[in-house]
Amino acid sequence: MRPRPPIKGRGIFSGTGLIITGLAATLAALIYPIWSYADRSGTGVDVLNAETVPTRFGPLSALDRDFVTKVRLAGLWELPAGRQAQQKGTTPAVRTAGQHLVEGHAFLDERVRDVASQLGLALPNEPTDQQQERLATLNAAQGVSYDREFANILRRAHGDVFTLVAQVRASTRNSLVRALADDANTTVLDHITVLEATGYVDFDALARDMAAAGTPPLTRSPAPPGPTTDPGPVVPLTPPSSPSPTYSLPPPATDPPPGIPGGS
């Protein structure tokens, strides 16, 4: 049987088809990442938009609401700790630090209750389990051991919240939250200063603890509750105080007490 002669143009059409198919696949590969990114959820901006609610004072994000809650929670345990330090502290510097905690958190509690009321946010009336454990540790300590526990537990707690205050102050779009962050920043920095002035803060241990904590895992927690028409009653920590705390800082400690790293 004689071989069938080739059909003219078949090779040309076949090559052209391959080229077109290749170009289409390349174009799809270029377009897909753009489409998939624009369509996907879970990005930082998506989360911000999904968890932000409008208010007459500006958008209120989940981070804003978490901050307002934590300001209240800080006062629920740090103010009692300050009162206790005024009674159990064995040095004037420790007792002065306790006074600063009492006055500072009485002032912040008035501010945070006012902010929460205007935003319609519910606030807790009890400290967290971790905060109650810290108070239990302080309740059990006595003498110099108490001074040391008080200074280091409170200094670590204030260091943790200092980062949150800075983040909220830098990013919030809500004018009430911004003003509260200003007050919290001033108060927290003052408390850090007076706690360090006791001479009992172990900076080496503090640095090791913070390094060991590392970067927290990237897990998404539920958004804090949003504004409500009836946020419920919030029990004041103390009777209304003066518009702002007034006190002078204690002199810096130049000679740590015996038993403290660097002391005699």
C-alpha positions as CSV (number, residue, x, y, z in Angstrom):
1,M,0.0,0.0,0.0
2,R,1.3,3.4,-1.0
3,P,1.7,5.8,1.9
4,R,-0.9,8.6,2.1
5,P,0.7,12.0,1.3
6,P,0.8,14.5,4.2
7,I,-1.9,17.1,4.5
8,K,-0.5,20.5,3.9
9,G,-0.7,22.9,6.8
10,R,-1.2,20.2,9.5
11,G,2.2,20.7,11.1
12,I,1.8,24.5,11.0
13,F,-1.6,24.3,12.8
14,S,-0.3,21.8,15.3
15,G,2.6,24.1,16.2
16,T,0.5,27.1,16.5
17,G,-1.9,25.3,18.8
18,L,0.9,24.4,21.1
19,I,2.1,28.0,21.2
20,I,-1.4,29.3,21.9
21,T,-2.0,26.7,24.7
22,G,1.4,27.6,26.2
23,L,0.6,31.3,26.2
24,A,-2.8,30.7,27.8
25,A,-1.3,28.6,30.5
26,T,1.3,31.3,31.2
27,L,-1.4,34.0,31.4
28,A,-3.5,31.9,33.8
29,A,-0.5,31.3,36.0
30,L,0.1,35.1,36.1
31,I,-3.5,36.0,36.8
32,Y,-4.3,33.3,39.4
33,P,-2.1,34.6,42.2
34,I,-3.7,38.0,41.8
35,W,-7.2,36.6,41.8
36,S,-6.6,34.2,44.7
37,Y,-5.0,36.9,46.9
38,A,-7.8,39.4,46.2
39,D,-10.4,36.8,46.9
40,R,-9.0,35.2,50.0
41,S,-10.0,36.1,53.5
42,G,-7.8,36.1,56.6
43,T,-5.4,38.9,55.7
44,G,-4.6,41.5,58.3
45,V,-6.7,44.1,56.5
46,D,-9.6,41.7,56.2
47,V,-9.5,40.9,59.9
48,L,-9.3,44.6,60.8
49,N,-12.3,45.4,58.6
50,A,-14.3,42.5,59.8
51,E,-13.8,43.2,63.5
52,T,-14.1,47.0,63.4
53,V,-17.4,48.7,64.2
54,P,-18.3,52.4,63.6
55,T,-18.8,54.9,66.4
56,R,-19.2,58.6,66.5
57,F,-15.7,58.9,67.9
58,G,-14.2,57.0,65.0
59,P,-13.8,53.3,64.0
60,L,-13.4,51.0,67.0
61,S,-11.3,47.9,66.3
62,A,-11.0,44.6,68.1
63,L,-7.5,45.8,69.4
64,D,-9.1,49.0,70.7
65,R,-11.8,47.0,72.6
66,D,-9.2,44.6,73.9
67,F,-7.1,47.5,75.2
68,V,-10.1,49.1,77.0
69,T,-10.8,45.8,78.7
70,K,-7.1,45.3,79.7
71,V,-6.9,48.8,81.2
72,R,-9.8,47.9,83.5
73,L,-8.4,44.4,84.3
74,A,-5.0,46.0,85.2
75,G,-6.6,48.1,87.8
76,L,-8.6,45.2,89.3
77,W,-5.5,43.6,90.6
78,E,-2.8,46.3,90.6
79,L,-4.7,48.7,92.7
80,P,-5.2,46.1,95.5
81,A,-1.5,45.2,95.1
82,G,-0.6,48.8,95.6
83,R,-2.7,49.1,98.7
84,Q,-1.0,46.0,100.1
85,A,2.5,47.3,99.3
86,Q,1.7,50.4,101.3
87,Q,1.1,48.1,104.3
88,K,3.5,45.3,103.8
89,G,6.4,47.1,102.1
90,T,9.5,47.1,104.3
91,T,11.2,50.2,102.7
92,P,9.9,53.7,101.9
93,A,10.5,53.1,98.1
94,V,8.3,50.0,98.1
95,R,5.6,51.8,99.9
96,T,5.9,54.8,97.6
97,A,5.6,52.5,94.6
98,G,2.4,51.1,96.2
99,Q,1.0,54.6,96.5
100,H,1.7,55.3,92.8
101,L,-0.2,52.1,91.8
102,V,-3.2,53.1,93.9
103,E,-3.4,56.7,92.7
104,G,-2.6,55.8,89.1
105,H,-5.1,53.0,88.7
106,A,-7.8,55.0,90.6
107,F,-7.3,57.7,88.0
108,L,-7.2,55.2,85.0
109,D,-10.3,53.4,86.3
110,E,-12.4,56.6,86.2
111,R,-11.1,57.2,82.7
112,V,-11.7,53.7,81.4
113,R,-15.2,53.5,82.8
114,D,-16.1,56.8,81.2
115,V,-14.7,55.7,77.8
116,A,-16.4,52.4,78.0
117,S,-19.7,54.0,78.9
118,Q,-19.5,56.4,75.9
119,L,-18.6,53.5,73.5
120,G,-21.2,51.1,75.0
121,L,-18.6,48.5,76.0
122,A,-19.1,46.1,78.9
123,L,-16.2,45.8,81.4
124,P,-15.2,43.1,83.7
125,N,-15.6,43.4,87.5
126,E,-13.2,40.6,88.5
127,P,-9.5,40.0,87.7
128,T,-8.4,37.1,85.5
129,D,-7.2,33.8,87.0
130,Q,-3.6,34.7,86.2
131,Q,-4.0,38.1,88.0
132,Q,-5.6,36.4,91.0
133,E,-2.6,34.0,91.2
134,R,-0.3,37.0,91.2
135,L,-2.2,38.5,94.1
136,A,-2.1,35.1,95.9
137,T,1.7,35.0,95.5
138,L,2.0,38.5,97.1
139,N,-0.4,37.6,99.9
140,A,1.8,34.7,100.9
141,A,5.1,36.6,100.8
142,Q,6.5,38.5,103.8
143,G,9.4,40.9,104.6
144,V,12.1,41.3,102.1
145,S,10.8,38.4,100.1
146,Y,7.5,40.4,99.7
147,D,9.4,43.5,98.5
148,R,11.2,41.5,95.9
149,E,8.1,39.6,94.7
150,F,6.1,42.9,94.5
151,A,8.7,44.8,92.5
152,N,9.4,42.0,90.0
153,I,5.8,40.7,89.5
154,L,4.5,44.3,88.9
155,R,7.5,45.4,86.8
156,R,7.0,42.4,84.5
157,A,3.3,43.1,84.2
158,H,3.8,46.7,83.3
159,G,6.5,45.8,80.8
160,D,4.0,43.5,79.0
161,V,1.3,46.2,78.8
162,F,3.6,48.9,77.8
163,T,3.9,47.3,74.3
164,L,0.2,47.1,73.9
165,V,-0.3,50.7,74.9
166,A,2.2,51.8,72.2
167,Q,0.6,49.6,69.6
168,V,-2.9,51.0,70.3
169,R,-1.7,54.6,70.5
170,A,0.1,54.2,67.1
171,S,-2.8,52.5,65.2
172,T,-6.2,53.5,66.7
173,R,-8.6,55.6,64.7
174,N,-10.9,56.2,67.7
175,S,-10.4,59.5,69.5
176,L,-11.5,58.2,72.9
177,V,-9.2,55.2,72.8
178,R,-6.4,57.5,71.6
179,A,-6.8,59.8,74.7
180,L,-7.1,56.8,77.0
181,A,-3.8,55.4,75.5
182,D,-2.1,58.7,76.3
183,D,-3.2,58.5,79.9
184,A,-2.2,54.8,80.2
185,N,1.2,55.5,78.7
186,T,2.0,58.2,81.2
187,T,0.7,56.1,84.1
188,V,2.5,52.9,83.1
189,L,5.8,54.7,82.6
190,D,5.5,56.2,86.0
191,H,4.8,52.8,87.6
192,I,7.8,51.3,85.8
193,T,10.0,54.1,87.1
194,V,8.9,53.8,90.7
195,L,9.1,50.0,90.7
196,E,12.6,50.1,89.4
197,A,13.5,52.8,92.0
198,T,12.8,50.2,94.7
199,G,16.2,48.5,93.9
200,Y,14.6,45.1,93.8
201,V,14.0,44.6,90.1
202,D,16.1,41.8,88.7
203,F,16.8,43.0,85.2
204,D,18.7,39.9,84.2
205,A,15.8,37.7,85.1
206,L,13.4,40.1,83.4
207,A,15.4,39.9,80.2
208,R,15.6,36.1,80.3
209,D,11.9,35.8,80.9
210,M,11.1,38.1,78.0
211,A,13.5,36.3,75.7
212,A,12.0,32.9,76.7
213,A,8.5,34.2,76.0
214,G,9.6,34.9,72.4
215,T,7.1,35.7,69.7
216,P,3.6,34.5,70.4
217,P,2.1,32.1,67.9
218,L,0.0,33.6,65.1
219,T,-3.4,32.4,66.4
220,R,-6.6,34.4,66.0
221,S,-8.6,34.9,69.1
222,P,-12.3,35.8,69.0
223,A,-13.0,39.5,68.7
224,P,-13.9,41.2,71.9
225,P,-17.6,42.1,72.3
226,G,-18.7,45.2,70.4
227,P,-20.8,48.1,71.6
228,T,-24.1,47.3,73.2
229,T,-27.1,49.3,74.3
230,D,-26.8,47.9,77.8
231,P,-23.2,47.1,78.7
232,G,-24.2,46.4,82.3
233,P,-23.0,48.0,85.6
234,V,-19.3,48.5,86.2
235,V,-18.3,48.7,89.9
236,P,-15.9,51.5,90.6
237,L,-12.6,50.5,92.1
238,T,-12.5,53.5,94.4
239,P,-14.6,56.6,95.1
240,P,-14.0,59.4,92.5
241,S,-10.5,60.7,92.9
242,S,-8.8,63.9,91.9
243,P,-8.6,64.7,88.1
244,S,-5.1,63.3,88.0
245,P,-2.6,61.7,90.4
246,T,-0.2,64.2,92.0
247,Y,3.0,62.9,93.6
248,S,6.7,63.1,93.3
249,L,9.0,60.3,92.3
250,P,11.1,58.7,95.0
251,P,14.9,59.2,94.7
252,P,16.5,56.5,92.5
253,A,18.0,53.6,94.4
254,T,21.8,53.7,94.2
255,D,22.6,50.8,96.4
256,P,20.4,47.7,95.9
257,P,19.5,45.9,99.2
258,P,21.5,42.9,100.3
259,G,20.5,39.7,98.4
260,I,19.7,41.6,95.2
261,P,22.1,41.1,92.2
262,G,24.6,43.9,92.4
263,G,24.0,44.5,96.1
264,S,26.5,43.8,98.9
